[in-house]
Amino acid sequence: MADVQLSVVERQLGAVYDAMHAARAGTTIVGDLYGQAMGDLYPVEVDASSCSDWALLGSMVANLRMRPGQRLVDVGCGTGGVGLWLARALAVSVSGVDVSATALSLAIGRAGEFGLPVERVEFRVGSLGSTGLPAQFADGLVCVDALGHEKDRRRALEEIRRVLRPGARAVLTSGRSRVSPALPPWSEQAQGTGLILEAEEERPHEPVVWQRVYRSWVEHEAGLREQLGHAQVDSMLTEARTRGPELRNRVAVIVTLRRPEV
Ligand SMILES: C[S@@+](CC[C@H](N)C(=O)[O-])C[C@H]1O[C@@H](n2cnc3c(N)ncnc32)[C@H](O)[C@@H]1O
């Protein structure tokens, strides 16, 4: 498959995430804080850089409707836990795509932890707008907490449609402000890119969990600085302080889109 040439902006985004994934590698503090914030909803093994919990994994399993032996794509896969967990649970193969080469190298090293043979796992540099995957490659696609970083939403949805085989589904996490949404409703975004909106499920507990996560970052600032370094913790605290107050108006959703048969 062809290598993707990332744009300047995508390379810059990749560098930001390279630094984040490199700093968190080999430490457990961020995962431990996610775990404390999620309680028994936290799937330890997945070790995601997101609000991935048992409820989200369950919805993805149910909404993807995949069969053993099929191909799953995880876009914005990070260190791969979500896609690897799903690949094992659904007995499918997984192709992970991310702008961060550091995340991908960590993801490759995790395939064995999930007991997956190498031929069922592939990780590649690419972006939401340009995955580098062939047309109609995927029997299912997931994208967890990555879509919000893509400035060109339309291009990302068009790429998702291109990569899905007709009839296949994409399950995405997304968020919007209840008072001033920046984008049209999902029904319009789907229709405008030739996809069918099959389900949009709100996750009311997610903003509450993020509030707990952000509070814990502030409370554990010293320990975080010791393990992750100042640059990372500065950026985490900036996120906590800027996004934290917006959470009370945030709606977190799981969106299932299907590519029409024709
Ligand atoms: C918040 S992390 C989530 C990672 C993973 N989905 C998880 O749940 O653990 C966001 C990831 O998306 C990637 N990402 C952000 N924007 C992207 C884009 N436009 N194309 C591809 N990957 C992107 C980042 O490099 C990062 O690894």
The ligand as a MOL file (V3000), in Angstrom:
LIG
                    3D

  0  0  0     0  0            999 V3000
M  V30 BEGIN CTAB
M  V30 COUNTS 27 29 0 0 0
M  V30 BEGIN ATOM
M  V30 1 C -6.5810 11.4750 22.2000 0
M  V30 2 S -5.5330 10.3930 21.2990 0 CHG=1
M  V30 3 C -6.5890 8.9490 21.1450 0
M  V30 4 C -5.8260 7.7370 20.7150 0
M  V30 5 C -6.6400 6.4570 20.6200 0
M  V30 6 N -7.7460 6.5820 19.6960 0
M  V30 7 C -7.1440 6.0460 21.9800 0
M  V30 8 O -8.3610 6.0770 22.2140 0
M  V30 9 O -6.2840 5.6820 22.8090 0 CHG=-1
M  V30 10 C -5.6700 11.0910 19.6620 0
M  V30 11 C -4.7970 10.3760 18.6430 0
M  V30 12 O -5.2440 10.7830 17.3640 0
M  V30 13 C -4.1320 11.1090 16.5600 0
M  V30 14 N -4.5970 12.1170 15.5980 0
M  V30 15 C -4.9920 13.3830 15.8580 0
M  V30 16 N -5.3900 13.9910 14.7260 0
M  V30 17 C -5.2320 13.0870 13.7300 0
M  V30 18 C -5.4670 13.1170 12.3280 0
M  V30 19 N -5.9430 14.2100 11.7320 0
M  V30 20 N -5.2010 12.0150 11.6150 0
M  V30 21 C -4.7250 10.8920 12.2200 0
M  V30 22 N -4.4620 10.8020 13.5430 0
M  V30 23 C -4.7270 11.8850 14.2870 0
M  V30 24 C -3.0680 11.5900 17.5190 0
M  V30 25 O -1.7640 11.4330 17.0080 0
M  V30 26 C -3.3280 10.7040 18.7380 0
M  V30 27 O -2.5370 9.5440 18.7200 0
M  V30 END ATOM
M  V30 BEGIN BOND
M  V30 1 1 1 2
M  V30 2 1 2 3
M  V30 3 1 2 10
M  V30 4 1 3 4
M  V30 5 1 4 5
M  V30 6 1 5 6
M  V30 7 1 5 7
M  V30 8 2 7 8
M  V30 9 1 7 9
M  V30 10 1 10 11
M  V30 11 1 11 12
M  V30 12 1 11 26
M  V30 13 1 12 13
M  V30 14 1 13 14
M  V30 15 1 13 24
M  V30 16 1 14 15
M  V30 17 1 14 23
M  V30 18 2 15 16
M  V30 19 1 16 17
M  V30 20 1 17 18
M  V30 21 2 17 23
M  V30 22 1 18 19
M  V30 23 2 18 20
M  V30 24 1 20 21
M  V30 25 2 21 22
M  V30 26 1 22 23
M  V30 27 1 24 25
M  V30 28 1 24 26
M  V30 29 1 26 27
M  V30 END BOND
M  V30 END CTAB
M  END
